[in-house]
Amino acid sequence: MIGTAGGSAVATLAERSSRYLLMDHLGCEPSGDAVRYSLIATDLEVCFADPMGP
């Protein structure tokens, strides 16, 4: 999610079965690299969801 005028950004990571949501502040750099480093810092295994999955 990107804030008004691109002033800040948040990466979201949702676990489907438990509905656990993790939000990580990206500052004012909403780039793919910033999201990747944010997810690496969580030390969680990240898999991309299948849009046709449950």
PyRosetta script that sets phi, psi and omega in degrees:
from pyrosetta import init, pose_from_sequence

init()
pose = pose_from_sequence("MIGTAGGSAVATLAERSSRYLLMDHLGCEPSGDAVRYSLIATDLEVCFADPMGP")
pose.set_psi(1, 138.7)
pose.set_omega(1, -179.7)
pose.set_phi(2, -118.2)
pose.set_psi(2, 132.3)
pose.set_omega(2, -177.3)
pose.set_phi(3, -74.6)
pose.set_psi(3, 179.4)
pose.set_omega(3, -179.7)
pose.set_phi(4, -56.0)
pose.set_psi(4, 131.6)
pose.set_omega(4, 178.4)
pose.set_phi(5, 59.5)
pose.set_psi(5, 20.3)
pose.set_omega(5, 177.9)
pose.set_phi(6, 68.3)
pose.set_psi(6, 22.8)
pose.set_omega(6, -176.4)
pose.set_phi(7, -73.8)
pose.set_psi(7, -20.2)
pose.set_omega(7, 178.0)
pose.set_phi(8, -158.3)
pose.set_psi(8, 165.4)
pose.set_omega(8, -179.2)
pose.set_phi(9, -148.3)
pose.set_psi(9, 153.1)
pose.set_omega(9, 179.5)
pose.set_phi(10, -132.7)
pose.set_psi(10, 133.5)
pose.set_omega(10, 172.9)
pose.set_phi(11, -94.7)
pose.set_psi(11, 139.4)
pose.set_omega(11, 178.3)
pose.set_phi(12, -118.9)
pose.set_psi(12, 140.7)
pose.set_omega(12, 177.6)
pose.set_phi(13, -131.8)
pose.set_psi(13, 118.1)
pose.set_omega(13, -176.5)
pose.set_phi(14, -116.4)
pose.set_psi(14, 135.6)
pose.set_omega(14, 175.1)
pose.set_phi(15, -99.0)
pose.set_psi(15, 120.8)
pose.set_omega(15, -169.0)
pose.set_phi(16, -67.5)
pose.set_psi(16, -44.0)
pose.set_omega(16, -173.1)
pose.set_phi(17, -74.2)
pose.set_psi(17, -39.3)
pose.set_omega(17, -179.4)
pose.set_phi(18, -93.5)
pose.set_psi(18, -12.1)
pose.set_omega(18, -176.5)
pose.set_phi(19, 64.0)
pose.set_psi(19, 25.1)
pose.set_omega(19, 175.4)
pose.set_phi(20, -70.3)
pose.set_psi(20, 133.0)
pose.set_omega(20, -179.4)
pose.set_phi(21, -122.7)
pose.set_psi(21, 129.9)
pose.set_omega(21, 176.8)
pose.set_phi(22, -116.7)
pose.set_psi(22, 127.2)
pose.set_omega(22, 177.4)
pose.set_phi(23, -117.5)
pose.set_psi(23, 135.4)
pose.set_omega(23, -178.5)
pose.set_phi(24, -130.3)
pose.set_psi(24, 127.9)
pose.set_omega(24, -178.2)
pose.set_phi(25, -72.0)
pose.set_psi(25, 129.9)
pose.set_omega(25, 179.4)
pose.set_phi(26, -103.7)
pose.set_psi(26, -1.7)
pose.set_omega(26, -177.0)
pose.set_phi(27, 72.1)
pose.set_psi(27, -143.2)
pose.set_omega(27, -177.2)
pose.set_phi(28, -101.1)
pose.set_psi(28, 20.8)
pose.set_omega(28, -179.8)
pose.set_phi(29, -119.6)
pose.set_psi(29, 80.6)
pose.set_omega(29, -178.5)
pose.set_phi(30, -82.5)
pose.set_psi(30, 64.0)
pose.set_omega(30, -178.7)
pose.set_phi(31, -109.0)
pose.set_psi(31, 165.0)
pose.set_omega(31, 176.7)
pose.set_phi(32, -60.5)
pose.set_psi(32, -38.5)
pose.set_omega(32, 178.6)
pose.set_phi(33, -63.7)
pose.set_psi(33, -40.9)
pose.set_omega(33, 179.6)
pose.set_phi(34, -63.4)
pose.set_psi(34, -39.9)
pose.set_omega(34, 178.1)
pose.set_phi(35, -65.8)
pose.set_psi(35, -44.6)
pose.set_omega(35, -179.9)
pose.set_phi(36, -59.8)
pose.set_psi(36, -47.6)
pose.set_omega(36, 179.8)
pose.set_phi(37, -64.8)
pose.set_psi(37, -35.2)
pose.set_omega(37, 177.9)
pose.set_phi(38, -63.5)
pose.set_psi(38, -43.4)
pose.set_omega(38, -179.7)
pose.set_phi(39, -71.1)
pose.set_psi(39, -35.8)
pose.set_omega(39, 177.1)
pose.set_phi(40, -62.9)
pose.set_psi(40, -38.4)
pose.set_omega(40, -178.7)
pose.set_phi(41, -65.2)
pose.set_psi(41, -22.8)
pose.set_omega(41, -179.4)
pose.set_phi(42, -73.2)
pose.set_psi(42, -19.7)
pose.set_omega(42, -178.8)
pose.set_phi(43, 60.4)
pose.set_psi(43, 30.8)
pose.set_omega(43, 176.2)
pose.set_phi(44, -107.6)
pose.set_psi(44, 151.6)
pose.set_omega(44, 173.7)
pose.set_phi(45, -76.8)
pose.set_psi(45, 124.9)
pose.set_omega(45, -177.3)
pose.set_phi(46, -113.4)
pose.set_psi(46, 125.8)
pose.set_omega(46, 175.7)
pose.set_phi(47, -125.2)
pose.set_psi(47, 142.4)
pose.set_omega(47, 179.0)
pose.set_phi(48, -80.3)
pose.set_psi(48, 136.7)
pose.set_omega(48, -176.9)
pose.set_phi(49, -72.0)
pose.set_psi(49, 144.1)
pose.set_omega(49, 173.8)
pose.set_phi(50, -83.5)
pose.set_psi(50, 119.8)
pose.set_omega(50, -178.0)
pose.set_phi(51, -58.4)
pose.set_psi(51, -22.3)
pose.set_omega(51, 179.5)
pose.set_phi(52, -94.4)
pose.set_psi(52, 0.6)
pose.set_omega(52, -179.5)
pose.set_phi(53, -78.3)
pose.set_psi(53, 172.4)
pose.set_omega(53, -179.3)
pose.set_phi(54, -69.1)
pose.dump_pdb("model.pdb")
